[in-house]
Amino acid sequence: MPNTSESGRAGADDPCGRTVATCSVEGRDLGEWLVRNGLALDWLQYSKGRYHEAQREAKRAVRGLWTGSYVEP
């Protein structure tokens, strides 16, 4: 297994008691990677728009969940 640097930064809990956090590997934000590849949504309530541009790129490139028909909850 390669030697990697991992980190996480927990924020506040959400109203349901779940921990909201930012995780990274080798300095790369995993949330941004997931959103940019269409594997997660930019949930504005928690991200404060941090992943907005990544989601626009995923939509434009028709990646991941944007390859089919999707109705945002």
Predicted model as a PDB file, atoms N, CA, C, CB and O in Angstrom, pLDDT in the B-factor column:
MODEL        1                                                                  
ATOM      1  N   MET A   1       0.841  -1.173   0.000  1.00 41.00           N  
ATOM      2  CA  MET A   1       0.000   0.000   0.000  1.00 41.00           C  
ATOM      3  C   MET A   1       0.891   1.242   0.000  1.00 41.00           C  
ATOM      4  CB  MET A   1      -0.959  -0.005   1.218  1.00 41.00           C  
ATOM      5  O   MET A   1       1.830   1.330   0.790  1.00 41.00           O  
ATOM      6  N   PRO A   2       0.598   2.212  -0.891  1.00 55.00           N  
ATOM      7  CA  PRO A   2       1.426   3.409  -0.950  1.00 55.00           C  
ATOM      8  C   PRO A   2       1.297   4.247   0.318  1.00 55.00           C  
ATOM      9  CB  PRO A   2       1.053   4.243  -2.165  1.00 55.00           C  
ATOM     10  O   PRO A   2       0.284   4.205   1.016  1.00 55.00           O  
ATOM     11  N   ASN A   3       2.329   4.991   0.586  1.00 58.00           N  
ATOM     12  CA  ASN A   3       2.323   5.883   1.734  1.00 58.00           C  
ATOM     13  C   ASN A   3       1.515   7.131   1.355  1.00 58.00           C  
ATOM     14  CB  ASN A   3       3.787   6.256   2.175  1.00 58.00           C  
ATOM     15  O   ASN A   3       1.926   7.896   0.483  1.00 58.00           O  
ATOM     16  N   THR A   4       0.372   7.333   2.009  1.00 62.00           N  
ATOM     17  CA  THR A   4      -0.479   8.477   1.690  1.00 62.00           C  
ATOM     18  C   THR A   4      -0.760   9.291   2.937  1.00 62.00           C  
ATOM     19  CB  THR A   4      -1.792   8.017   1.051  1.00 62.00           C  
ATOM     20  O   THR A   4      -0.663   8.808   4.065  1.00 62.00           O  
ATOM     21  N   SER A   5      -1.103  10.516   2.698  1.00 68.00           N  
ATOM     22  CA  SER A   5      -1.461  11.426   3.778  1.00 68.00           C  
ATOM     23  C   SER A   5      -2.963  11.626   3.755  1.00 68.00           C  
ATOM     24  CB  SER A   5      -0.714  12.785   3.649  1.00 68.00           C  
ATOM     25  O   SER A   5      -3.517  12.050   2.741  1.00 68.00           O  
ATOM     26  N   GLU A   6      -3.629  11.324   4.863  1.00 60.00           N  
ATOM     27  CA  GLU A   6      -5.073  11.462   4.951  1.00 60.00           C  
ATOM     28  C   GLU A   6      -5.406  12.420   6.075  1.00 60.00           C  
ATOM     29  CB  GLU A   6      -5.755  10.092   5.171  1.00 60.00           C  
ATOM     30  O   GLU A   6      -4.704  12.474   7.085  1.00 60.00           O  
ATOM     31  N   SER A   7      -6.471  13.169   5.900  1.00 66.00           N  
ATOM     32  CA  SER A   7      -6.903  14.046   6.982  1.00 66.00           C  
ATOM     33  C   SER A   7      -8.401  14.272   6.892  1.00 66.00           C  
ATOM     34  CB  SER A   7      -6.149  15.389   6.937  1.00 66.00           C  
ATOM     35  O   SER A   7      -9.021  14.056   5.851  1.00 66.00           O  
ATOM     36  N   GLY A   8      -8.956  14.703   7.985  1.00 63.00           N  
ATOM     37  CA  GLY A   8     -10.368  15.031   8.039  1.00 63.00           C  
ATOM     38  C   GLY A   8     -10.573  16.203   8.966  1.00 63.00           C  
ATOM     39  O   GLY A   8      -9.852  16.372   9.950  1.00 63.00           O  
ATOM     40  N   ARG A   9     -11.558  17.006   8.645  1.00 67.00           N  
ATOM     41  CA  ARG A   9     -11.863  18.146   9.499  1.00 67.00           C  
ATOM     42  C   ARG A   9     -13.356  18.128   9.750  1.00 67.00           C  
ATOM     43  CB  ARG A   9     -11.405  19.502   8.855  1.00 67.00           C  
ATOM     44  O   ARG A   9     -14.147  18.373   8.839  1.00 67.00           O  
ATOM     45  N   ALA A  10     -13.745  17.837  10.984  1.00 68.00           N  
ATOM     46  CA  ALA A  10     -15.154  17.761  11.330  1.00 68.00           C  
ATOM     47  C   ALA A  10     -15.697  19.146  11.611  1.00 68.00           C  
ATOM     48  CB  ALA A  10     -15.369  16.848  12.537  1.00 68.00           C  
ATOM     49  O   ALA A  10     -15.035  19.982  12.227  1.00 68.00           O  
ATOM     50  N   GLY A  11     -16.900  19.370  11.152  1.00 70.00           N  
ATOM     51  CA  GLY A  11     -17.609  20.608  11.451  1.00 70.00           C  
ATOM     52  C   GLY A  11     -18.664  20.304  12.494  1.00 70.00           C  
ATOM     53  O   GLY A  11     -18.466  19.442  13.349  1.00 70.00           O  
ATOM     54  N   ALA A  12     -19.757  20.989  12.431  1.00 75.00           N  
ATOM     55  CA  ALA A  12     -20.859  20.762  13.358  1.00 75.00           C  
ATOM     56  C   ALA A  12     -21.683  19.559  12.916  1.00 75.00           C  
ATOM     57  CB  ALA A  12     -21.749  22.012  13.460  1.00 75.00           C  
ATOM     58  O   ALA A  12     -21.582  19.103  11.777  1.00 75.00           O  
ATOM     59  N   ASP A  13     -22.483  19.062  13.822  1.00 83.00           N  
ATOM     60  CA  ASP A  13     -23.427  18.010  13.462  1.00 83.00           C  
ATOM     61  C   ASP A  13     -24.620  18.649  12.758  1.00 83.00           C  
ATOM     62  CB  ASP A  13     -23.884  17.203  14.722  1.00 83.00           C  
ATOM     63  O   ASP A  13     -24.949  19.811  12.999  1.00 83.00           O  
ATOM     64  N   ASP A  14     -25.264  17.872  11.884  1.00 84.00           N  
ATOM     65  CA  ASP A  14     -26.465  18.379  11.233  1.00 84.00           C  
ATOM     66  C   ASP A  14     -27.662  18.171  12.166  1.00 84.00           C  
ATOM     67  CB  ASP A  14     -26.697  17.674   9.860  1.00 84.00           C  
ATOM     68  O   ASP A  14     -27.500  17.597  13.243  1.00 84.00           O  
ATOM     69  N   PRO A  15     -28.850  18.622  11.780  1.00 88.00           N  
ATOM     70  CA  PRO A  15     -30.016  18.490  12.657  1.00 88.00           C  
ATOM     71  C   PRO A  15     -30.374  17.042  13.027  1.00 88.00           C  
ATOM     72  CB  PRO A  15     -31.195  19.129  11.999  1.00 88.00           C  
ATOM     73  O   PRO A  15     -31.066  16.807  14.018  1.00 88.00           O  
ATOM     74  N   CYS A  16     -29.902  16.079  12.231  1.00 88.00           N  
ATOM     75  CA  CYS A  16     -30.176  14.666  12.529  1.00 88.00           C  
ATOM     76  C   CYS A  16     -29.072  14.037  13.365  1.00 88.00           C  
ATOM     77  CB  CYS A  16     -30.349  13.877  11.237  1.00 88.00           C  
ATOM     78  O   CYS A  16     -29.119  12.839  13.641  1.00 88.00           O  
ATOM     79  N   GLY A  17     -28.073  14.825  13.775  1.00 89.00           N  
ATOM     80  CA  GLY A  17     -26.990  14.318  14.603  1.00 89.00           C  
ATOM     81  C   GLY A  17     -25.829  13.717  13.840  1.00 89.00           C  
ATOM     82  O   GLY A  17     -24.918  13.159  14.451  1.00 89.00           O  
ATOM     83  N   ARG A  18     -25.837  13.816  12.506  1.00 87.00           N  
ATOM     84  CA  ARG A  18     -24.744  13.274  11.698  1.00 87.00           C  
ATOM     85  C   ARG A  18     -23.603  14.286  11.656  1.00 87.00           C  
ATOM     86  CB  ARG A  18     -25.230  12.931  10.258  1.00 87.00           C  
ATOM     87  O   ARG A  18     -23.836  15.493  11.590  1.00 87.00           O  
ATOM     88  N   THR A  19     -22.380  13.792  11.693  1.00 87.00           N  
ATOM     89  CA  THR A  19     -21.216  14.667  11.619  1.00 87.00           C  
ATOM     90  C   THR A  19     -21.021  15.144  10.188  1.00 87.00           C  
ATOM     91  CB  THR A  19     -19.951  13.944  12.127  1.00 87.00           C  
ATOM     92  O   THR A  19     -21.049  14.349   9.249  1.00 87.00           O  
ATOM     93  N   VAL A  20     -20.827  16.433  10.034  1.00 85.00           N  
ATOM     94  CA  VAL A  20     -20.529  17.023   8.726  1.00 85.00           C  
ATOM     95  C   VAL A  20     -19.038  17.318   8.730  1.00 85.00           C  
ATOM     96  CB  VAL A  20     -21.392  18.335   8.441  1.00 85.00           C  
ATOM     97  O   VAL A  20     -18.551  18.030   9.608  1.00 85.00           O  
ATOM     98  N   ALA A  21     -18.306  16.777   7.755  1.00 86.00           N  
ATOM     99  CA  ALA A  21     -16.845  16.904   7.759  1.00 86.00           C  
ATOM    100  C   ALA A  21     -16.307  17.053   6.348  1.00 86.00           C  
ATOM    101  CB  ALA A  21     -16.203  15.693   8.436  1.00 86.00           C  
ATOM    102  O   ALA A  21     -16.997  16.773   5.368  1.00 86.00           O  
ATOM    103  N   THR A  22     -15.080  17.495   6.264  1.00 89.00           N  
ATOM    104  CA  THR A  22     -14.337  17.552   5.013  1.00 89.00           C  
ATOM    105  C   THR A  22     -13.203  16.549   5.130  1.00 89.00           C  
ATOM    106  CB  THR A  22     -13.800  19.005   4.712  1.00 89.00           C  
ATOM    107  O   THR A  22     -12.466  16.553   6.117  1.00 89.00           O  
ATOM    108  N   CYS A  23     -13.058  15.694   4.134  1.00 91.00           N  
ATOM    109  CA  CYS A  23     -12.002  14.677   4.146  1.00 91.00           C  
ATOM    110  C   CYS A  23     -11.076  14.902   2.955  1.00 91.00           C  
ATOM    111  CB  CYS A  23     -12.607  13.238   4.108  1.00 91.00           C  
ATOM    112  O   CYS A  23     -11.518  15.299   1.877  1.00 91.00           O  
ATOM    113  N   SER A  24      -9.796  14.645   3.162  1.00 91.00           N  
ATOM    114  CA  SER A  24      -8.841  14.808   2.066  1.00 91.00           C  
ATOM    115  C   SER A  24      -7.785  13.719   2.112  1.00 91.00           C  
ATOM    116  CB  SER A  24      -8.179  16.189   2.124  1.00 91.00           C  
ATOM    117  O   SER A  24      -7.498  13.145   3.162  1.00 91.00           O  
ATOM    118  N   VAL A  25      -7.220  13.453   0.953  1.00 91.00           N  
ATOM    119  CA  VAL A  25      -6.108  12.516   0.806  1.00 91.00           C  
ATOM    120  C   VAL A  25      -5.058  13.221  -0.036  1.00 91.00           C  
ATOM    121  CB  VAL A  25      -6.564  11.147   0.148  1.00 91.00           C  
ATOM    122  O   VAL A  25      -5.354  13.739  -1.113  1.00 91.00           O  
ATOM    123  N   GLU A  26      -3.823  13.236   0.468  1.00 91.00           N  
ATOM    124  CA  GLU A  26      -2.729  13.909  -0.240  1.00 91.00           C  
ATOM    125  C   GLU A  26      -3.099  15.357  -0.573  1.00 91.00           C  
ATOM    126  CB  GLU A  26      -2.373  13.144  -1.529  1.00 91.00           C  
ATOM    127  O   GLU A  26      -2.700  15.877  -1.615  1.00 91.00           O  
ATOM    128  N   GLY A  27      -3.854  15.998   0.305  1.00 90.00           N  
ATOM    129  CA  GLY A  27      -4.231  17.392   0.109  1.00 90.00           C  
ATOM    130  C   GLY A  27      -5.394  17.611  -0.839  1.00 90.00           C  
ATOM    131  O   GLY A  27      -5.780  18.754  -1.082  1.00 90.00           O  
ATOM    132  N   ARG A  28      -5.959  16.541  -1.381  1.00 94.00           N  
ATOM    133  CA  ARG A  28      -7.072  16.662  -2.332  1.00 94.00           C  
ATOM    134  C   ARG A  28      -8.389  16.396  -1.615  1.00 94.00           C  
ATOM    135  CB  ARG A  28      -6.894  15.678  -3.526  1.00 94.00           C  
ATOM    136  O   ARG A  28      -8.551  15.369  -0.955  1.00 94.00           O  
ATOM    137  N   ASP A  29      -9.320  17.322  -1.748  1.00 95.00           N  
ATOM    138  CA  ASP A  29     -10.636  17.245  -1.108  1.00 95.00           C  
ATOM    139  C   ASP A  29     -11.461  16.130  -1.772  1.00 95.00           C  
ATOM    140  CB  ASP A  29     -11.383  18.621  -1.205  1.00 95.00           C  
ATOM    141  O   ASP A  29     -11.773  16.210  -2.960  1.00 95.00           O  
ATOM    142  N   LEU A  30     -11.808  15.103  -1.007  1.00 96.00           N  
ATOM    143  CA  LEU A  30     -12.561  13.978  -1.570  1.00 96.00           C  
ATOM    144  C   LEU A  30     -13.972  14.384  -1.978  1.00 96.00           C  
ATOM    145  CB  LEU A  30     -12.627  12.836  -0.565  1.00 96.00           C  
ATOM    146  O   LEU A  30     -14.505  13.878  -2.966  1.00 96.00           O  
ATOM    147  N   GLY A  31     -14.582  15.304  -1.214  1.00 95.00           N  
ATOM    148  CA  GLY A  31     -15.919  15.778  -1.576  1.00 95.00           C  
ATOM    149  C   GLY A  31     -15.929  16.435  -2.942  1.00 95.00           C  
ATOM    150  O   GLY A  31     -16.826  16.193  -3.749  1.00 95.00           O  
ATOM    151  N   GLU A  32     -14.936  17.263  -3.198  1.00 97.00           N  
ATOM    152  CA  GLU A  32     -14.852  17.917  -4.507  1.00 97.00           C  
ATOM    153  C   GLU A  32     -14.669  16.885  -5.614  1.00 97.00           C  
ATOM    154  CB  GLU A  32     -13.694  18.932  -4.531  1.00 97.00           C  
ATOM    155  O   GLU A  32     -15.285  16.991  -6.674  1.00 97.00           O  
ATOM    156  N   TRP A  33     -13.828  15.895  -5.370  1.00 97.00           N  
ATOM    157  CA  TRP A  33     -13.602  14.850  -6.375  1.00 97.00           C  
ATOM    158  C   TRP A  33     -14.901  14.101  -6.675  1.00 97.00           C  
ATOM    159  CB  TRP A  33     -12.515  13.861  -5.894  1.00 97.00           C  
ATOM    160  O   TRP A  33     -15.218  13.844  -7.836  1.00 97.00           O  
ATOM    161  N   LEU A  34     -15.652  13.752  -5.626  1.00 97.00           N  
ATOM    162  CA  LEU A  34     -16.915  13.037  -5.816  1.00 97.00           C  
ATOM    163  C   LEU A  34     -17.911  13.878  -6.612  1.00 97.00           C  
ATOM    164  CB  LEU A  34     -17.520  12.651  -4.460  1.00 97.00           C  
ATOM    165  O   LEU A  34     -18.549  13.376  -7.538  1.00 97.00           O  
ATOM    166  N   VAL A  35     -18.045  15.151  -6.255  1.00 98.00           N  
ATOM    167  CA  VAL A  35     -18.976  16.039  -6.962  1.00 98.00           C  
ATOM    168  C   VAL A  35     -18.522  16.238  -8.404  1.00 98.00           C  
ATOM    169  CB  VAL A  35     -19.086  17.405  -6.240  1.00 98.00           C  
ATOM    170  O   VAL A  35     -19.341  16.162  -9.319  1.00 98.00           O  
ATOM    171  N   ARG A  36     -17.248  16.488  -8.621  1.00 98.00           N  
ATOM    172  CA  ARG A  36     -16.708  16.733  -9.972  1.00 98.00           C  
ATOM    173  C   ARG A  36     -16.908  15.529 -10.895  1.00 98.00           C  
ATOM    174  CB  ARG A  36     -15.213  17.076  -9.890  1.00 98.00           C  
ATOM    175  O   ARG A  36     -17.018  15.688 -12.111  1.00 98.00           O  
ATOM    176  N   ASN A  37     -16.954  14.332 -10.319  1.00 98.00           N  
ATOM    177  CA  ASN A  37     -17.152  13.122 -11.118  1.00 98.00           C  
ATOM    178  C   ASN A  37     -18.605  12.666 -11.159  1.00 98.00           C  
ATOM    179  CB  ASN A  37     -16.297  12.010 -10.578  1.00 98.00           C  
ATOM    180  O   ASN A  37     -18.907  11.579 -11.652  1.00 98.00           O  
ATOM    181  N   GLY A  38     -19.501  13.498 -10.640  1.00 97.00           N  
ATOM    182  CA  GLY A  38     -20.934  13.187 -10.696  1.00 97.00           C  
ATOM    183  C   GLY A  38     -21.350  12.087  -9.747  1.00 97.00           C  
ATOM    184  O   GLY A  38     -22.381  11.449  -9.959  1.00 97.00           O  
ATOM    185  N   LEU A  39     -20.573  11.852  -8.707  1.00 96.00           N  
ATOM    186  CA  LEU A  39     -20.870  10.779  -7.763  1.00 96.00           C  
ATOM    187  C   LEU A  39     -21.494  11.293  -6.466  1.00 96.00           C  
ATOM    188  CB  LEU A  39     -19.609  10.010  -7.448  1.00 96.00           C  
ATOM    189  O   LEU A  39     -21.866  10.505  -5.596  1.00 96.00           O  
ATOM    190  N   ALA A  40     -21.607  12.601  -6.342  1.00 95.00           N  
ATOM    191  CA  ALA A  40     -22.228  13.243  -5.180  1.00 95.00           C  
ATOM    192  C   ALA A  40     -22.728  14.614  -5.611  1.00 95.00           C  
ATOM    193  CB  ALA A  40     -21.221  13.362  -3.979  1.00 95.00           C  
ATOM    194  O   ALA A  40     -22.318  15.141  -6.645  1.00 95.00           O  
ATOM    195  N   LEU A  41     -23.614  15.182  -4.811  1.00 94.00           N  
ATOM    196  CA  LEU A  41     -24.157  16.507  -5.085  1.00 94.00           C  
ATOM    197  C   LEU A  41     -23.516  17.555  -4.189  1.00 94.00           C  
ATOM    198  CB  LEU A  41     -25.673  16.513  -4.898  1.00 94.00           C  
ATOM    199  O   LEU A  41     -23.080  17.259  -3.076  1.00 94.00           O  
ATOM    200  N   ASP A  42     -23.465  18.773  -4.687  1.00 94.00           N  
ATOM    201  CA  ASP A  42     -23.068  19.911  -3.869  1.00 94.00           C  
ATOM    202  C   ASP A  42     -24.290  20.286  -3.038  1.00 94.00           C  
ATOM    203  CB  ASP A  42     -22.555  21.130  -4.751  1.00 94.00           C  
ATOM    204  O   ASP A  42     -25.213  20.924  -3.543  1.00 94.00           O  
ATOM    205  N   TRP A  43     -24.298  19.899  -1.788  1.00 90.00           N  
ATOM    206  CA  TRP A  43     -25.430  20.173  -0.900  1.00 90.00           C  
ATOM    207  C   TRP A  43     -25.161  21.519  -0.237  1.00 90.00           C  
ATOM    208  CB  TRP A  43     -25.628  19.024   0.176  1.00 90.00           C  
ATOM    209  O   TRP A  43     -24.459  21.607   0.770  1.00 90.00           O  
ATOM    210  N   LEU A  44     -25.737  22.563  -0.826  1.00 91.00           N  
ATOM    211  CA  LEU A  44     -25.456  23.946  -0.459  1.00 91.00           C  
ATOM    212  C   LEU A  44     -25.593  24.234   1.035  1.00 91.00           C  
ATOM    213  CB  LEU A  44     -26.366  24.851  -1.217  1.00 91.00           C  
ATOM    214  O   LEU A  44     -24.835  25.028   1.593  1.00 91.00           O  
ATOM    215  N   GLN A  45     -26.549  23.594   1.669  1.00 88.00           N  
ATOM    216  CA  GLN A  45     -26.767  23.797   3.101  1.00 88.00           C  
ATOM    217  C   GLN A  45     -25.499  23.534   3.915  1.00 88.00           C  
ATOM    218  CB  GLN A  45     -27.893  22.892   3.591  1.00 88.00           C  
ATOM    219  O   GLN A  45     -25.255  24.192   4.927  1.00 88.00           O  
ATOM    220  N   TYR A  46     -24.700  22.572   3.468  1.00 88.00           N  
ATOM    221  CA  TYR A  46     -23.492  22.201   4.200  1.00 88.00           C  
ATOM    222  C   TYR A  46     -22.215  22.729   3.554  1.00 88.00           C  
ATOM    223  CB  TYR A  46     -23.411  20.704   4.318  1.00 88.00           C  
ATOM    224  O   TYR A  46     -21.258  23.064   4.253  1.00 88.00           O  
ATOM    225  N   SER A  47     -22.193  22.806   2.228  1.00 90.00           N  
ATOM    226  CA  SER A  47     -20.964  23.209   1.533  1.00 90.00           C  
ATOM    227  C   SER A  47     -20.809  24.715   1.404  1.00 90.00           C  
ATOM    228  CB  SER A  47     -20.929  22.595   0.166  1.00 90.00           C  
ATOM    229  O   SER A  47     -19.709  25.212   1.160  1.00 90.00           O  
ATOM    230  N   LYS A  48     -21.898  25.434   1.565  1.00 90.00           N  
ATOM    231  CA  LYS A  48     -21.881  26.892   1.377  1.00 90.00           C  
ATOM    232  C   LYS A  48     -21.373  27.260  -0.026  1.00 90.00           C  
ATOM    233  CB  LYS A  48     -20.994  27.564   2.456  1.00 90.00           C  
ATOM    234  O   LYS A  48     -20.757  28.309  -0.215  1.00 90.00           O  
ATOM    235  N   GLY A  49     -21.640  26.383  -1.007  1.00 93.00           N  
ATOM    236  CA  GLY A  49     -21.256  26.637  -2.393  1.00 93.00           C  
ATOM    237  C   GLY A  49     -19.841  26.223  -2.759  1.00 93.00           C  
ATOM    238  O   GLY A  49     -19.378  26.486  -3.869  1.00 93.00           O  
ATOM    239  N   ARG A  50     -19.163  25.585  -1.838  1.00 95.00           N  
ATOM    240  CA  ARG A  50     -17.759  25.200  -2.061  1.00 95.00           C  
ATOM    241  C   ARG A  50     -17.577  24.327  -3.308  1.00 95.00           C  
ATOM    242  CB  ARG A  50     -17.227  24.457  -0.841  1.00 95.00           C  
ATOM    243  O   ARG A  50     -16.542  24.400  -3.970  1.00 95.00           O  
ATOM    244  N   TYR A  51     -18.578  23.504  -3.627  1.00 97.00           N  
ATOM    245  CA  TYR A  51     -18.458  22.572  -4.744  1.00 97.00           C  
ATOM    246  C   TYR A  51     -19.326  22.966  -5.938  1.00 97.00           C  
ATOM    247  CB  TYR A  51     -18.825  21.180  -4.288  1.00 97.00           C  
ATOM    248  O   TYR A  51     -19.533  22.160  -6.845  1.00 97.00           O  
ATOM    249  N   HIS A  52     -19.826  24.180  -5.943  1.00 97.00           N  
ATOM    250  CA  HIS A  52     -20.718  24.634  -7.019  1.00 97.00           C  
ATOM    251  C   HIS A  52     -20.083  24.472  -8.403  1.00 97.00           C  
ATOM    252  CB  HIS A  52     -21.101  26.098  -6.797  1.00 97.00           C  
ATOM    253  O   HIS A  52     -20.700  23.919  -9.314  1.00 97.00           O  
ATOM    254  N   GLU A  53     -18.866  24.951  -8.551  1.00 98.00           N  
ATOM    255  CA  GLU A  53     -18.196  24.887  -9.851  1.00 98.00           C  
ATOM    256  C   GLU A  53     -17.918  23.437 -10.258  1.00 98.00           C  
ATOM    257  CB  GLU A  53     -16.882  25.686  -9.813  1.00 98.00           C  
ATOM    258  O   GLU A  53     -18.019  23.094 -11.436  1.00 98.00           O  
ATOM    259  N   ALA A  54     -17.571  22.593  -9.298  1.00 98.00           N  
ATOM    260  CA  ALA A  54     -17.328  21.174  -9.591  1.00 98.00           C  
ATOM    261  C   ALA A  54     -18.607  20.512 -10.098  1.00 98.00           C  
ATOM    262  CB  ALA A  54     -16.804  20.435  -8.332  1.00 98.00           C  
ATOM    263  O   ALA A  54     -18.562  19.694 -11.017  1.00 98.00           O  
ATOM    264  N   GLN A  55     -19.742  20.863  -9.505  1.00 97.00           N  
ATOM    265  CA  GLN A  55     -21.015  20.290  -9.947  1.00 97.00           C  
ATOM    266  C   GLN A  55     -21.395  20.800 -11.335  1.00 97.00           C  
ATOM    267  CB  GLN A  55     -22.128  20.619  -8.942  1.00 97.00           C  
ATOM    268  O   GLN A  55     -21.894  20.031 -12.156  1.00 97.00           O  
ATOM    269  N   ARG A  56     -21.170  22.078 -11.607  1.00 97.00           N  
ATOM    270  CA  ARG A  56     -21.436  22.617 -12.946  1.00 97.00           C  
ATOM    271  C   ARG A  56     -20.617  21.878 -13.993  1.00 97.00           C  
ATOM    272  CB  ARG A  56     -21.123  24.125 -12.998  1.00 97.00           C  
ATOM    273  O   ARG A  56     -21.110  21.554 -15.073  1.00 97.00           O  
ATOM    274  N   GLU A  57     -19.351  21.614 -13.653  1.00 98.00           N  
ATOM    275  CA  GLU A  57     -18.478  20.889 -14.580  1.00 98.00           C  
ATOM    276  C   GLU A  57     -18.986  19.470 -14.817  1.00 98.00           C  
ATOM    277  CB  GLU A  57     -17.041  20.849 -14.043  1.00 98.00           C  
ATOM    278  O   GLU A  57     -18.994  19.001 -15.955  1.00 98.00           O  
ATOM    279  N   ALA A  58     -19.411  18.781 -13.758  1.00 97.00           N  
ATOM    280  CA  ALA A  58     -19.932  17.414 -13.894  1.00 97.00           C  
ATOM    281  C   ALA A  58     -21.189  17.394 -14.760  1.00 97.00           C  
ATOM    282  CB  ALA A  58     -20.236  16.812 -12.508  1.00 97.00           C  
ATOM    283  O   ALA A  58     -21.345  16.525 -15.618  1.00 97.00           O  
ATOM    284  N   LYS A  59     -22.077  18.350 -14.531  1.00 96.00           N  
ATOM    285  CA  LYS A  59     -23.307  18.439 -15.350  1.00 96.00           C  
ATOM    286  C   LYS A  59     -22.965  18.684 -16.812  1.00 96.00           C  
ATOM    287  CB  LYS A  59     -24.232  19.568 -14.830  1.00 96.00           C  
ATOM    288  O   LYS A  59     -23.483  18.013 -17.705  1.00 96.00           O  
ATOM    289  N   ARG A  60     -22.092  19.648 -17.044  1.00 97.00           N  
ATOM    290  CA  ARG A  60     -21.706  20.017 -18.409  1.00 97.00           C  
ATOM    291  C   ARG A  60     -21.052  18.844 -19.134  1.00 97.00           C  
ATOM    292  CB  ARG A  60     -20.752  21.217 -18.388  1.00 97.00           C  
ATOM    293  O   ARG A  60     -21.277  18.644 -20.327  1.00 97.00           O  
ATOM    294  N   ALA A  61     -20.248  18.074 -18.417  1.00 98.00           N  
ATOM    295  CA  ALA A  61     -19.544  16.939 -19.020  1.00 98.00           C  
ATOM    296  C   ALA A  61     -20.381  15.658 -18.987  1.00 98.00           C  
ATOM    297  CB  ALA A  61     -18.219  16.706 -18.301  1.00 98.00           C  
ATOM    298  O   ALA A  61     -19.935  14.617 -19.469  1.00 98.00           O  
ATOM    299  N   VAL A  62     -21.574  15.727 -18.430  1.00 96.00           N  
ATOM    300  CA  VAL A  62     -22.501  14.593 -18.316  1.00 96.00           C  
ATOM    301  C   VAL A  62     -21.820  13.401 -17.644  1.00 96.00           C  
ATOM    302  CB  VAL A  62     -23.032  14.185 -19.709  1.00 96.00           C  
ATOM    303  O   VAL A  62     -21.752  12.306 -18.203  1.00 96.00           O  
ATOM    304  N   ARG A  63     -21.321  13.639 -16.440  1.00 97.00           N  
ATOM    305  CA  ARG A  63     -20.634  12.590 -15.675  1.00 97.00           C  
ATOM    306  C   ARG A  63     -21.531  12.036 -14.573  1.00 97.00           C  
ATOM    307  CB  ARG A  63     -19.333  13.135 -15.066  1.00 97.00           C  
ATOM    308  O   ARG A  63     -22.385  12.734 -14.026  1.00 97.00           O  
ATOM    309  N   GLY A  64     -21.308  10.760 -14.266  1.00 96.00           N  
ATOM    310  CA  GLY A  64     -21.975  10.138 -13.122  1.00 96.00           C  
ATOM    311  C   GLY A  64     -23.484  10.240 -13.170  1.00 96.00           C  
ATOM    312  O   GLY A  64     -24.107   9.852 -14.159  1.00 96.00           O  
ATOM    313  N   LEU A  65     -24.081  10.766 -12.093  1.00 93.00           N  
ATOM    314  CA  LEU A  65     -25.542  10.822 -12.031  1.00 93.00           C  
ATOM    315  C   LEU A  65     -26.138  11.734 -13.085  1.00 93.00           C  
ATOM    316  CB  LEU A  65     -25.981  11.279 -10.669  1.00 93.00           C  
ATOM    317  O   LEU A  65     -27.341  11.668 -13.340  1.00 93.00           O  
ATOM    318  N   TRP A  66     -25.341  12.574 -13.697  1.00 94.00           N  
ATOM    319  CA  TRP A  66     -25.840  13.470 -14.736  1.00 94.00           C  
ATOM    320  C   TRP A  66     -25.941  12.770 -16.099  1.00 94.00           C  
ATOM    321  CB  TRP A  66     -24.932  14.693 -14.845  1.00 94.00           C  
ATOM    322  O   TRP A  66     -26.356  13.399 -17.072  1.00 94.00           O  
ATOM    323  N   THR A  67     -25.574  11.489 -16.192  1.00 95.00           N  
ATOM    324  CA  THR A  67     -25.683  10.764 -17.464  1.00 95.00           C  
ATOM    325  C   THR A  67     -27.111  10.319 -17.746  1.00 95.00           C  
ATOM    326  CB  THR A  67     -24.762   9.553 -17.459  1.00 95.00           C  
ATOM    327  O   THR A  67     -27.463  10.036 -18.892  1.00 95.00           O  
ATOM    328  N   GLY A  68     -27.929  10.258 -16.710  1.00 90.00           N  
ATOM    329  CA  GLY A  68     -29.330   9.840 -16.884  1.00 90.00           C  
ATOM    330  C   GLY A  68     -30.266  10.958 -16.501  1.00 90.00           C  
ATOM    331  O   GLY A  68     -29.869  12.117 -16.376  1.00 90.00           O  
ATOM    332  N   SER A  69     -31.507  10.589 -16.319  1.00 86.00           N  
ATOM    333  CA  SER A  69     -32.459  11.604 -15.888  1.00 86.00           C  
ATOM    334  C   SER A  69     -32.446  11.620 -14.369  1.00 86.00           C  
ATOM    335  CB  SER A  69     -33.902  11.327 -16.447  1.00 86.00           C  
ATOM    336  O   SER A  69     -32.463  10.575 -13.720  1.00 86.00           O  
ATOM    337  N   TYR A  70     -32.416  12.809 -13.824  1.00 76.00           N  
ATOM    338  CA  TYR A  70     -32.284  12.959 -12.385  1.00 76.00           C  
ATOM    339  C   TYR A  70     -33.119  14.148 -11.941  1.00 76.00           C  
ATOM    340  CB  TYR A  70     -30.798  13.136 -11.971  1.00 76.00           C  
ATOM    341  O   TYR A  70     -33.071  15.217 -12.549  1.00 76.00           O  
ATOM    342  N   VAL A  71     -33.891  13.950 -10.865  1.00 79.00           N  
ATOM    343  CA  VAL A  71     -34.658  15.041 -10.270  1.00 79.00           C  
ATOM    344  C   VAL A  71     -34.080  15.289  -8.901  1.00 79.00           C  
ATOM    345  CB  VAL A  71     -36.192  14.713 -10.194  1.00 79.00           C  
ATOM    346  O   VAL A  71     -34.125  14.417  -8.033  1.00 79.00           O  
ATOM    347  N   GLU A  72     -33.528  16.487  -8.699  1.00 70.00           N  
ATOM    348  CA  GLU A  72     -32.889  16.833  -7.429  1.00 70.00           C  
ATOM    349  C   GLU A  72     -33.930  16.886  -6.322  1.00 70.00           C  
ATOM    350  CB  GLU A  72     -32.146  18.184  -7.536  1.00 70.00           C  
ATOM    351  O   GLU A  72     -35.003  17.461  -6.507  1.00 70.00           O  
ATOM    352  N   PRO A  73     -33.623  16.286  -5.162  1.00 70.00           N  
ATOM    353  CA  PRO A  73     -34.598  16.272  -4.053  1.00 70.00           C  
ATOM    354  C   PRO A  73     -34.823  17.665  -3.477  1.00 70.00           C  
ATOM    355  CB  PRO A  73     -34.125  15.327  -2.940  1.00 70.00           C  
ATOM    356  O   PRO A  73     -35.609  17.828  -2.544  1.00 70.00           O  
TER     357      PRO A  73                                                      
ENDMDL                                                                          
END                                                                             
